[in-house]
Every structure is written in structure tokens, then in C-alpha cells.
Amino acid sequence: MIRLIPSLPALYVVARVVWPSPWPLALKLGLTALLLAASQYHLWSRLSSGSVFAPEFPRPVVILFNLAFGALALALPMLLALDAAALVGAVLPGTGFAVPLAWRIAALLVAVALAAVAVSQAVRVPPTKDVTAALPNLPPGFDGYTILHLSDLHISRLFPAAWTQAVVARANDLGADLIVVTGDFIDGSLAARRNDVAPLRALRARDGVWAVPGNHEHFFDFDGWMRHLAGLGIRMLPNAHTVLRRGGDALVLAGVTDRSAPATGHAGPDLAAALAGAPAGAPIVLLDHQPANAARAAAHGVGLQLSGHTHGGMIRGLDRLVARGNAGFVSGAYRIGAMLLYVNNGTGLWPGFALRLGRPSELTRITLRGSAS
């Protein structure tokens, strides 16, 4: 039952900080038990709901688990760095350098403080980030058109109805022409999340709310979730497109399904099908949960691709590892030939690792401009 790899940071903290300390034995045993329990957060999540992706604990408990789990993850490299310094000191002649226990305790306290900041940054209602996207073939009727891009809400016990309602209120206050959501709406079953997603019904934009699914919808009742989200007024674009009009000018909004879909018996992304019948010459905005296929979209003449999935890498430095699994795309804007890719850091994020340091959540307001604007 106990998973070894997640317990390694806790065991290292116990071995290098807890047991070498002069604290009473009862305190050492208690701290050891607490740290090992915190390291098994994902196991407890699976036991609570049947899925590691949906911890069904009260929100304060989920926050505390993320704080403890995050502190262990951040403390490990700090303690390893101190031990590396001690090893160098041991092999260099005449140095006699040793790392005091107080330094190790200080490193652990710094990790706890950083984890507290990271969790608070993760669970807040995101601020607005303004982005300008230049499309060379943008018709005059769409110059200045605004798209509010939401992604990775991960509505869950960590991001419940009150948080969703606050996000919806802030989104509506921005008065965008169009609202799009690039997947990962939820973590949990429809029965568990029905009330938490209900505020999404109030999202309002002149040209409506359009979306594509992410990979997390496939971890639960995908078909049931698609029907329910549609019932909330969110229009899905599974390998499909719609045409937005301003007078005689047209803008194509297309969407593709997630790359993970075939693993659950659903249709995978098909850009050709999504664009079939689209008016020739109209600029194309594509919704694709994952950014990895951006080069393919650029080759199909897409002018702007909006994606999420990466959560911006969550922690600066860790984002380099996340980029490796996403064709190098992890946060912000990328130019791929004539196409602009924008990767949203996420409105929320997975409650199994809810930490943000240097990669803030966002409500992204994108203003379209012609190349001459």
C-alpha cells in the first residue's frame, strides 16, 4: 500500500533533520509519522475517491496536504545541496567543514515558508493577464476583438463552487467578446462536482462560451461530463469549428479533441476534420488543450492556437522539465512560422500538486490585432 518513491523526500528529511536533532523521542516519532503520512497524499486521494486526481477531503485538508507535500518536495534539493557541500568539505584537505544541524533545520523552515507561498498563489482567484495577438490576415471587423482564455480550472474540492463563482464574476466583468476554455474543467465525478461547476452557467460573452475537453475529463465519465457542460451553455468543438461574424467579416474558431482521447476509446484530435468547410481566407483561432501539436497547426494555416495543460510548469525551474514533455512549449507566447501559440499557465491546477512559484495562474484577455495595427 505505501508507495516508496513519494516517501523518499520524507525519509531524507527524517534522516537528516529529525533524528539527528536533540528533540525528545516522542516528538521525533510523531514528526516521522506525520511526514510519512504527508508523503502518501496521492495514496490517500485514491482511497478517498478511487482516483489519484480527485482528493475528496474538506478543502482545508487538501490545502494542508499540499503544503506538507510541497514542503517535502522543496526541502529535498536544499538538504541535498547542504550534504553535497559537506561532502566537498570532507574530501578537501584541511577544511574540516561540516554542515551544522541548525542549517538543516533552517532549510526545512524555508521550504515550509516557500510551500505556504506556493499554495496561496495556486488557490487564489487569478488576476487578468493582457496579451496582444497580431494576425496578418485579420479583417477590420475583428481588429480589437477580445477573447478571454480560461484553461485548467480543475474544479474540485480545492477549487469548489465559491472559487468557481468568483472566477466567473471576474471573467464576466472583463466584458470579452468571446470566452474560450481549453480543457481540464474538473477533477472528480459528476455526482461529486455538480454543485461546484454550476456557476459556469453564468459565464457570459457576446459570442458565447466555447471549449474543448482536456485529458482530465477522460479520467472520469467523459460522455456524461460533455453532456453536462453543454447543458451549462458551454459549446464544445470536438474536431469542429464555428464561424464568428462581424458584418461581412469572418473569423474561424476551431477545436480539436485531446491527444489522450484514443486511450479511452474516443476520437483523437483531427485538425483536418475540424477545419473542413471553413471559409477560405478567414483567420483561424484553434483551441487545443495540449500545445505539443502546435507545429502541425501552423502547417494547416492556423493563425492563433490557444492551449493549456502545462500549468506553466508550476515552479520556475521545474518548467524546463515540463517543457520537455510538451515539445518545448510550457508558458506564454511562441511564434511558430506565421502562427502564434499562446500557452495559458492555467486558471486553476491539479489539486494533487497545487503549488506555484514564479508561474502565476491567469485569466488571459487576448486582443486580436491586424499586422498593420
N, C-alpha and C positions, 0 to 999 in steps of 0.2 A: 504493500500500500504506500509506504513512504518512498518518495522519489529522491534518488541520491543526488542527481546533478543540481536541482534547485537548493538542496540543503548545504552544498559546499560553501557558499559565502557565509552562512550562519555558523558552520563548523569552524571556518577560518577565524571569524570574529571571536568565537568561544575560545579557540586555542591560543589566539594572540593577545586578547584583551581580557576576557572574563576570568579564565583560570589562572593566569599569572598575577592577577590582582590580589591585594590583601583583604578582600571583602570576605564576610562570613560565608561558610559553606552553603548555608540555606539560600543566601542571595545568589550565589553562583549557580546553584542547581535551578533556582527559579528562572534566572535570566537565560540559562541554557534551554530550558523547556520552552520559554516564550519565543526565543529566536528560532528554534527549530520549528515551532508551530507556525510562525510567520513565514518561514521559508516554504511551507507547504500550502500557500494561499491557493494555488491553482487546483490542488487536490481537494481542498475544502469546497472550492467553487463547483467542481464536478459533483461532489457529494450533495451539494445543496440543490442542484438543478438538473444534473445529468449532463451538463455541458461546461467545459472549462471557460467558455465565452460568456457565461451568464451567471455570475455570482448572485444568488438570491438571499443576500443578507440585508439587514437595515443599512441605509446609506452611511451612517457614521461608522459602522463596522467595515464596510467596503473602503472607506477613506482611511481608517486605521490600518487595514491590511496593506493598502498601497503605500502608506507612509513607512511601515515597518519593512515591507518587501523592498521598497525603493532605497531605504537607508542601508540595507544589507548590500544591495547591488552597487551603491555608490561607495560604501566603506571598503569593499574588497580591493579595488585598484589602489586606494590610498594606503591600505595596510601592506599590500604587495610592494608598493613603491618604498615604504619605510623599510621593509625587510630586504629589499634589493640594496638600499643604501647601507644597511647593517652588514650585508654580505660583502659589499665592496670594502667597508671598513675593516672587516675581519681578515681579508686577504692582503690588504696593503700593509706593508711592514711599518711599524712604529706609529700607527694611527690609534689603535685601540678604541675606535669609535663604536658605540653601541646606542641603540635607539631606546630612550627612556620609556617606561610604561606610560608616563603622563602624555607623551606624544601620541601614543596609540589611542589612548582614551580621547584625546583632543580630536584626532582624526575621526573617530566614531561619532563624536558630538557634532562635528562639522557635517558629516554625512547625514545625520538626522536633521540638522537645520536645512541643508540643501533639499532633502526629500520633502520637508514641510513646504518649502517654497515651490517645489516642482508640482506637488499635488494641488496646492492652491491655484497655481497657474493652469493646471489641467481642468479643474472643475468649474472655473468661472464661466459666466456668460461672455462670449468672445467680443472683443472690440471690432470695429469696422476697419478693413484694410482696403484702400482705394488703389485700383490698378487701371491703367490705360492700355487698351489693346488696339493697335493700328492694323487694319485690314485693307490692303491695297485696292480691292475691288468693292469696298463698302459703298452702297448707293447713298445719296444725300439724305434720303428719308430716315436712315438709320445712324447718321452721324450724331454722336452724343447719346445713343441708346444705352441704357444701363441694365446690366444683368447682375443679380445678386446670386452669388455662387455659395451654396452650402454643401458640405461634404462630411461624411463620417460622424454623424450625430451620435451613433451608438447609444440610443435611448435605452436606459437600463435602470437598475437600482441606483447607480451612481449619477445618472443623468435622468431624473424622474420627471413627472408631469410639471412640477413647478419650474424646473430648468427649461424644459421644452417651451412652456408658456412664455418665459422671459425671452428666449431666443426668437420666438415668433413675434412677440411685441416689438423687439428691436428691429427685426427684419422688415416688418410692415412699416415701421417709422421711416425707413430709408426710402420708401416710395419708388422702388426699382420698376422698370418696365416689364421685367421678366425675372422669375425666381427659378433656379435650377438646383437640383440635388444630385450629386454624383455618388450615390450609393452608401451602403452601410448605415441604414436608418436605425437599426435596432440590434440589441443583444438580448435574446430571450424569446419565449414562445408568445404567440398571440394572446393566450389567456393571461400570461403574466404582464404583458406590456400594453394591453388595450387602453387602459386609462392614461398611461404615460405618453402614448403617441397621439391621444385625442386632440391636444392643442394644435397639431399640424393642420387640422381642418380650417383654422383661421388664417392661414397664410394667404396673402392677397398680393397680386400684381396685375397690371393691365393686360398682359398677355398670358397670364396664368402661371401655374407651377408645374414644371416638367422635370422628369427624373429618369435615372437608370438604376438598376439594382447593383449592389456591391457583392463581395464574396460572403459577407456575414449573413445576408438574407438566406443564403443556401445552407447555412448551418442549422436552420430551423424549418418551419413549414413554409417553403418558398412560395408555393402557389397560393396558400392562404394569406400570406403577407402581401402578395401582389394585389389580390382582390381587396384586401382591407385598405391598403394605401390608396388604391383607386377610389374606394368609397369615401376617402377623406378629401377627395378633389385633387389628388396628385396624379398627373397623367404620365404614364410610363412610355418610354420609347425603346422597346426591346428590338434592336435591329430595324429601326423605323425612323421616320422623320416627319416633321411638320413644317409648314411654310408660314412664316410670320410676314405680315404685310404692313407697309406704311404708304398709303396711296398706291401708286403703281410700282413701288419698290418692294423687293422680296429678300428675306433672309431665311436660310435653311437651318433649322435646329434638328440635329440628328442624334441618335443614341445607339449604343451597342450594349449587348449583354456582357457579363463579366467573364474573364478568362477561366474562372473556376467552374462555370456552369456545366460543362460536359461531365464533370466528375459526379454530378448529382442527377444526370440524365436530362439536363436542359440544354437548349440551344446555346452554342458558344457565340462569341462575337463575330458578326458578319457585316463588315463595313459596306461591301457592295450591295447587299440587300437593304441596308439602312439608307443608302443614297439612291436606290433605284427610283426613277421617276422624278427626282428633284429637278427644279427648273435650272436649265443650263445658264452658267454665268453668275448665278446668285452666290454670295459668300456663304460658307458653311461653318457653323459652330457645332462641334461634336462633343457629346458627353460620353466619357469612358471612365469607369471607376478607377481602373489601373492605368498608369501612364506608360507602361512598358512598350505598347504598340504604337507609340506616337510617330515613329518614322514611317510606318505603314499608312497612317492617316495623312501625313504630309504628302506622301506619294499619290494619294487619292484626291488631292486638291483641297483638303480641309484648310480653312484659314485660321481657326482658333479651336484648340482642344482644351477642354476643362476636365481635370482629373483630381483624384484624392488618393486614398488608400494608404499612403506612406506615413500619414500624421506628421509630415515634415521631418521625420526622423526622431521626433520627441525630445531628444537631448543633443545639443550641438556636440559634434564628435561622433556620437552614435549614428548620426545621419549618414556618415560615409559608408557604414555597413549596410544601412537600409538602401542606399542608392545602388549598391551592387546587385540587389535583387530586383531592381526596377529600371534597368537599362540606363542607370546613371541619373535618373530623374527623381528628385525627392522633395523639393520645396521651391515654390516661386516660379518665375518665368524662364522659359527656354526658347530660343529661336531654332527651328529645325527647317532649313530651307526657307520657304516663304511662309511657313506656318508658325504660329505662336502657341506653345504649350504652357498652360498655367496649372501647377500642382498646388492645390489647396492644402494647407497644414492640417485642416480638419476643424470642424466646429466643436466636436467632442473627440473622444477617442476610446479605444477598447478599455473597459474597466479592469482588465487583468494586469495592466501596466500603465496606470494613469499618472504619468509624470511628464512635465515639460520644463526644460531649461534651455532657453535661447531659441526655441522653436514654438512661438505662441500660437494658440488657436485663433481662428479668424472667421469673420463674416466678410466675404470678399465682394466688394462692389466693383464690377468691371464696366468701364465706359468704352464703348466702341468709337473709334475714330477712323476716318479715311486717311490714307497716307499723306494727303496734302493738308490735313487739318493741323 
